[in-house]
Amino acid sequence: MSATEEPPAPSTSQGSKFARWLVIAVLCAMLVGAGVLGYLGWTSTDTNVPASGYVALALGVVFSLVVGVGLMALVFYSSRKGYDEPVVLIPEPESEPEGGEVRPR
């Protein structure tokens, strides 16, 4: 590519704009639907949760967060230390016999 050439302009056709807005509208509708279902599920029963249920819920959330944070820390540690680099074959040095002569292969 020479310095005088310009990169191609992104496509701004009417169809791609409509498709983007359609995807956004469908995702928003799904979000609203999930919120409505969550609200109805939360308020449709009259059972009370005992204190042990809330303790179990809190411990589960804390444990999940600890595991997630720990795994992300290991990912960053591994990346910083170079453990994620591709494997490189390091040839073994040729060993010399005790007489000091290098034998041909």
MODELLER restraints for C-alpha pairs under 7 A, 6 or more apart:
rsr = mdl.restraints
at = mdl.atoms
rsr.add(forms.Gaussian(group=physical.xy_distance, feature=features.Distance(at['CA:78:A'], at['CA:84:A']), mean=6.39, stdev=0.5))
rsr.add(forms.Gaussian(group=physical.xy_distance, feature=features.Distance(at['CA:96:A'], at['CA:102:A']), mean=5.62, stdev=0.5))
